[in-house]
Amino acid sequence: MSVVTEERRLLLERLNDVIEHLLNIYKNIPDPDIMVYEVWTAKDVLSHLTFWHESFARNVSDLSMDIKPTPLKGKLSDLNQAGVDAMKSYSVGAVMERLETSQRTIQDNILNPKIVLIPYKKGSRDYTSEEHLEIVIDHITQHLRDVVKVCHS
């Protein structure tokens, strides 16, 4: 049984702040179809982040309920594109709702002391809750910076 560290609590607060910032940016985004990367629009970036957030949420929820998680399987580039493609037909608002739902699931479960190691993807090592939270925060922050840069240039 693990002890929930103060670091984990602080990282959850940081993740909450980053998600709130992301949602505020997307609520006011002038053009969700603006190209951020060579093949991805701002909406695609949101879909990508939501896809991974849903995976994180599923894994921590499963671990909390003593269910063996089923992490994503496949090549990173294929998974990234599949996540974007799966949400092509959704509106930006619908993708944001999915992100908020997965964030609530993470909030409800990540502080559970039963969670020691979280799988990321098949073939990758498992991460501590703190490591996983840091990776997610950094990942979202990096993409958000790129979205903000193109939207305000």
Summary of the structure (lengths in Angstrom):
residues: 153
radius of gyration: 15.4
end to end distance: 49.2
largest distance: 49.2
contacts: 453
relative contact order: 0.21
helix: 63%
strand: 5%
